[in-house]
Amino acid sequence: MSTLRKFATPLTIATFTIVGVTGVLWYFHVITSAGRWMHEIIGLAMVVVVALHVVLNWRAFKTYFKRPLAIGIIVLGVVLTVGAYLVPDQTQARGGPPQFAAFSKFADESLATLGPIFDTTGEILVTRLEDAGYTGATPASTVEDIAGSNTRAQMEAFSAMAADGSGTGGQGVGAARN
């Protein structure tokens, strides 16, 4: 057990440093894929290391249960953690993960309105959608009219509208077609 005790605190400090620094970088959107990987994997390792640290230092840890301030801080941490999972997930309420937000925001706009986004007109978007297998579209149609309320199906319709006429856009639309 003395070998474990020798490594428990340095491992706790090292994993906290990695998770803390990568977490701050991620918050400010200055992170690489290696940084994300380290944050997630080392974060999992940190849970094990902290648990080991608590077990090895249990006597000292027990003294905190005699202090009202320490108990209050621990309870606050538990309440915040549990509370975060009791609050409804706002990303799901908006129609899915945040990276899909733009699709759901534009899904109820007409093709004529969306034309300038694709540097074209609503009529050309209708043609692109028809080439991709969508039927019944008009410049007044919305993406939701064409693809339904499923965000992934809407993304596929947007992909078809972005097609450059090479015949490759909109492939794999499958079930989203009318």
DAMOQUI-V974411 format. One record per residue. RES is the residue in one small letter. PSI is psi in degrees with one decimal (* if undefined). Layout:
# DAMOQUI-V974411
res=[RES/RES]
psi=[PSI/PSI]
This chain:
# DAMOQUI-V974411
res=[m/s/t/l/r/k/f/a/t/p/l/t/i/a/t/f/t/i/v/g/v/t/g/v/l/w/y/f/h/v/i/t/s/a/g/r/w/m/h/e/i/i/g/l/a/m/v/v/v/v/a/l/h/v/v/l/n/w/r/a/f/k/t/y/f/k/r/p/l/a/i/g/i/i/v/l/g/v/v/l/t/v/g/a/y/l/v/p/d/q/t/q/a/r/g/g/p/p/q/f/a/a/f/s/k/f/a/d/e/s/l/a/t/l/g/p/i/f/d/t/t/g/e/i/l/v/t/r/l/e/d/a/g/y/t/g/a/t/p/a/s/t/v/e/d/i/a/g/s/n/t/r/a/q/m/e/a/f/s/a/m/a/a/d/g/s/g/t/g/g/q/g/v/g/a/a/r/n]
psi=[-26.4/-31.4/-42.8/-41.7/-35.0/-29.6/-15.0/-50.4/-46.2/-37.6/-38.3/-45.7/-44.9/-46.7/-37.2/-42.5/-46.8/-48.9/-39.6/-48.8/-46.9/-33.1/-43.3/-43.9/-41.5/-41.4/-38.6/13.1/34.3/73.2/150.9/173.0/-33.5/-37.6/-40.4/-44.8/-47.7/-43.2/-45.5/-49.0/-46.5/-30.9/-41.5/-42.1/-34.7/-37.3/-44.4/-44.7/-43.0/-41.4/-42.7/-44.2/-43.4/-44.5/-44.6/-23.0/32.9/-40.7/-47.8/-37.1/-37.8/-27.9/-24.1/-24.9/-5.5/-4.5/120.7/-40.4/-44.7/-43.2/-42.6/-42.8/-43.3/-45.7/-42.6/-43.3/-43.5/-44.7/-44.4/-41.1/-49.2/-42.3/-35.3/-25.5/-5.9/-21.4/135.7/140.5/112.3/-27.0/-35.2/-33.2/-27.8/1.2/14.0/-169.5/157.3/-32.7/-13.7/-1.3/-41.2/-38.2/-43.2/-27.2/-37.6/-5.4/-25.8/16.1/147.6/158.5/-34.5/-39.4/-36.7/-18.6/-52.6/-27.9/-34.7/9.7/44.2/-162.6/166.9/-36.1/-40.2/-35.7/-38.6/-45.3/-44.0/-42.0/-42.2/-40.3/-28.8/-0.7/1.7/139.2/155.1/9.4/143.9/165.8/-22.8/-10.7/151.8/164.4/-35.5/-36.6/-37.8/-44.5/-6.7/-170.4/-4.5/123.1/-40.5/-40.5/-38.4/-39.2/-39.2/-36.9/-41.5/-40.1/-41.2/-37.3/-26.8/-6.0/142.8/12.1/3.0/-6.4/0.2/-18.0/145.0/3.5/146.6/15.4/-36.7/-113.8/-17.9/-15.0/148.7/*]
